[in-house]
């Protein structure tokens, strides 16, 4: 079992000091997404959670944490309050998606309340080290970034990731495909997803008039693409290192970590998402 069905606030306390090489996670954005209670608990902004993450990381270990454009500053503050150094912020830029604001009517038709979301910030934080980075790498195998193995077109990895192949030399990664989301989930039922009303046959029209499929097996609302998670795990984890995801969701971090040859441990409060995560990771483990 790669992902344990448990609250990370409980399980983190049971892990040994300095036992984890990297933490790569997509915590709740605290936006009340689709009315889900797990996205409005405040857990992602709790310094107490990140203090435990700090404790279990080796000195120099990195945290890569996804955030929302509205709230990632709160996440960054919680990480700093727990003792982490904010080293950078990676921007994952994409063209898909639509604004979810309120469109006005009457004299104010054409006005709305939101911009179209086109990027997600990924905070890059590091547990401080007391020696040089060279010495820390020799002792703990963490503290630096795996530049050469993460090059794109022989260019340095940047703090921008893009879903456009025309924007080089940035790492190219579109949102998770239907195949990627549902790989290994053949035994799970198809279910309706999304916040918009679907038609009887499970499809609907997008804003541009195209058919939108709204039934899938992986119903988690924020599935990250496997190739993106492979890139991130490789960037901050030494070969055979242990990657931890305290907010495992449907297991994208674990899937990417296992494909890159890393050890993986995850925690997820939702029982159904835990089952999805383990099935997805198991599928690439035995492939």
N, C-alpha and C positions, 0 to 999 in steps of 0.2 A: 504494500500500500504506500503510494507516494504522498497522497494528501490525506490528512487526518481531519475528520469532522469534529472540530473543536474550536472554541474561541481562542484566538491567538493570545489574548491577555492572560489566559490560564496556562497555555502550553509554553509560551516563551519563558515563563518563570521556572519551568522545569528543565530547560536546556542548560548545558554546562557553559561556564564562562569561556569566551574566546574559542568557541567550537565551530563557528560558521565563517566561510570565506567571503561570501557576498550575499546581499539581500536585494532581490529584484522583484518589485511588486507593483500592483495596480490597486491601491487602497480606495475605499469609497471617496467620492468627490464631495460628499456632503451637500448634494444639490436636490435631494428628494426625488431622484430619477424615477420617473414613472410611478411615483408614489411609494417606492420601496422603503421600508423602515430601515433597512441596513444602510441606506444612503443618507441618513439623517441622524445618526447616533452621536456624531462628534468623535468617533474613535480614531479617525485618521489625523485629527488635530491634537491628540492627547500626548503630551510629552512623556507621560508614564509608559505608554506603549513603546515609544522610541527609545526610552531609557533602557528598557529590556532588550530591544534590538541592539543598542549600543553595547550592552554588556556581553551579549553572545557573539558579537563580531570580533574577529581578530583585530589587533591594532593595524590601522591602515586599510581595513576592509571598507568596501564601498556599499552605499545604498543607492539604487536607482529606483525612484518612485514616481509613477505617473501622477499627474494632477490635472485639474480643470483650470481653464484660463481665469475663471472667476475666483477660485479658491486656493490655488496652489501656493499663494503667499502664506496662507495659514499653515499649510503643510511644511513649508520651508522653516517657518518660525518654530514649529514643534520640533523639528529635527535639530535646529540650532539650540533650542532650550534643553534638549537631551544631551548635548555635548558634541554633536557632529559639526564638521566644517562644510559649508556649502562651497563646492568646488566649481560647479558649472550648472547650466540648464540646457538640456538637449531639446530641440524643437522638432517634433514629428509633424511635418506639414503634409496635408492631403487636400484633394480637390472635391471629394465626395461629401455628402451631408447637406443639410438644409437648416435654415434658422427656425427656431421654435418660439419666436416672439408673438406678440399680439398685433395683428394687422388692424389699423384704424379704418374708420368708415366716414362717409359724408365728406365734409370739407377737408378732412385729413387723410383721405384715401391715398395710398402710396407711402404712407408713413407707417413705421412699425417700431418694435421695442428691442430688437436684437439683430446683431450681425450674424452672417453665416459662419459657423465654427470651421476653421481651416487648419488648426494645429492643436496638438496636445503637448504641454511641457512635461519633461522628464527631469526631475531634480537629481543632480549628481552630488551626493554628500559622501564624506569620508570620515571614519573614526581617526582622530589625531594619532600621530606617531611621535615617539620620543627620540628617535635616531634619524639617520639619513634614510631616504627612500631605498637606496641600494642595500643598506644593512637590514632594513625592515623586510624587503623582498627576500633576502637570503634567509631570514629567520622564520617568516610567516607566509611567504609567497603571496602577499597582498600589498597594496599600496600604490601600485602603478597601473597604467592602462596598456592593454595589449595592442599597441599601435599597428605593428606589421601584419598581424593576422586579421585585422579589421579594415585593411585598406580597400578602397573601391577604385577600380581603374588605376591602380598603383598610386593613388593619392591618399593623403592622410585622412583618417576618420575625423569627421567634423561634428560640431554640435547642432547640425541640422540634418534630419533624415527626411526624405521626400518620397511621395508616391508618383512622381513624374520622372520617367526615364530621360527626359530632355534636360533635366537639371543636374548636370554633373559638376563636380565629382562626388556628390552626396550619395550616401547609401540609399538605394531604391527599395521602397517597401510600401505597397498599397495596403488598404485595410484587409482584414481577414476575409478570404473567399468562403463560399458556401462549403466547398470541399474541405478546406482547412478546418472550419468550425466543426463539421460533423464527422471528420475522420475518426474511425473507431467507435462510432455511436450507432451502429446498425441495429443494435438491440433496443435502442431507445425510441419512443414514439415521436412522430412528427407532431409539432404543436404550433399554434399561432403565436406570433410574436409581434412586437412593435406597438407604438402608441396610437397609430392611425387605424381607422376602420378598414377591415379587409372585406373583400367580396366573398360570396359563398364558396367559390372554388379555391380560395386561399391566395388570391392575387389582388393587386390594386394598382392604380396608376400613380406614377411619380409626378412631380410638378412639371416635368417635361413631357408627360404623356406616355411614358414607357411602362410596361408591366413590371410590378414589384412583387416578388415572391415573399410571402409572409409566413410560411410554415417551414420549420426546421427542427432538427433534433437538439441542437445546442441553443437553448433559449436564454443563455446569459446575455445581458444587454451590452456588455463592453468587452467582447472577445478581442484580444490582441492577436495580430498575425504571428504565426510561428517563426517566420524568417526574421521578423523584428526582434523577437525574444532570443533567437539564436545569436543574433548580432550583439545584443546587450549583455547576455551572459558571457559571451566570449570576450567582450571588451574589458570586463573587470574581474574575471575569475581565472585562476591558474589551472592548468590541466588537472583533472580528477578532483577539483575542489568541490566543496559543498555549497550549493545555492539554496537559499531559504526564501520562501514566499509566504509571509504571514497572512496575506489576503489572496488566497490561491484562485478563487473564482472557478472557472471551468478549466483551469490547468495549463494555460498557454505558456507561462514561465517554465513549468515543469517539462512540457513537451519540448520547448527549445533547449533547455538545459540537458535533457537526456540525449537528444540528437547530437549535441556537441560533446558528449562523453563526460559530463559532470554528474556528480551525485546531487540528489534533489530531495528537499523536504518541504512540505507545504501544509498550511492550516486553512480550513474553510468552515465557517459557521453553518452554512446552508447544506443540509443533508443531500439534497438533489444535485446541487452544483458539485459537491464532493464526489458523487458517483460519476458525473460527467467527466470531471477532471481525471480521475483514476482510469477511466476507460480510454480517454484520449491519450494519456501518457503511456498506458500499457500497450496501445496499438503501435506506437513507434518504438517501444522497447523490444517488442517481439518481432518487428518487421525484418 
